[in-house]
């Protein structure tokens, strides 16, 4: 009887210990809209792998391809704690926070290194303060770049848009290109190929990765990629619910931040690589490659100031202050 009692007591102790470990283990849920082959998924996967390797009672489950929340509707559940993490174009939340529209503004970011400097500036600190009010924080900063592709003549300057029908990536770009004399056709990236094929579009403005993944080289004559200077940069960070992060142990927070730092460095390198790879793909398919000069960039930015920037400042109470902070970063 005594032996049975000792065995039972031992079993109870083991059960209690297992229960305590299970209670301490936590799984974070991360949602995004892209496929598992996309660079943004890979950024998330890097962090998930680091958490598994660290074995600190913290793991991450990734829901790709908008399988948990739709592409544009992830910021609100994140801010409410219904979602732990997301890789998300911040301008998608411009409806809730119009200040975030500044993260997809033509000519605001010149190149990837300039984007990295913006990520470590008072401009980004101001945006992070706004996110903190929504119980959101940035774990991994990142910008992705893009360019133009067209049928017929190449596009490097504003006057090259006159009379064209273009799909632009973002409202600010639509405003600028309309000011340059283009007609705007709004549509999802997945619809661009067919629109180019049927003649609905004769020019498109989108990301380097989309130019490749949607095989637009089959429908265009000229490609103006992101290079030393580019117009199209979109801030697409990995975000986390702030309260969820603060609820982690100090050890878990340390591991997560170290993984995020490693992922951010890789994200920047990969973003640059995507631009280079897109040029290789288009050149290999016989597409003419055009380059935007500093003078071209200056002409675009002047037009953006008169159109998209002016509209932003007009509509956002602290818009001029935020714009000045961004423009102050060399």
Buried (B, 14 or more C-beta within 10 A) or exposed (E): EEEEEEEEEEEEEEEEEEEEEEEEEBEBBBBBBBEEEBBBBBBBBBBBEBBEEBEBBBBBEBBBBBEBBEBBBBBBBBBEEEBBBBBBBBBBBBEEBBBBBBBBBBBBBBBBEBBBBBBEBEBBEBBBEBBEEBBBBBBBBBBBBBBBBBBEBBBBBBEBBEEBBBBBBBBBBBBBBBBBEBBBBEEEBEBBBEBBEEEBBBBBBBBBBBBBBBEBBEBBBBBBBBBEBBBBBBBBBBBBBBEBBEEBEEEBBEBBEEBBEBBBEBBBEBBBEBBEBBBEBBBEEEBBBBEBEEEBBEBBBEBBBEBBBBBBBEEBEEBEEBBEBBBEBE
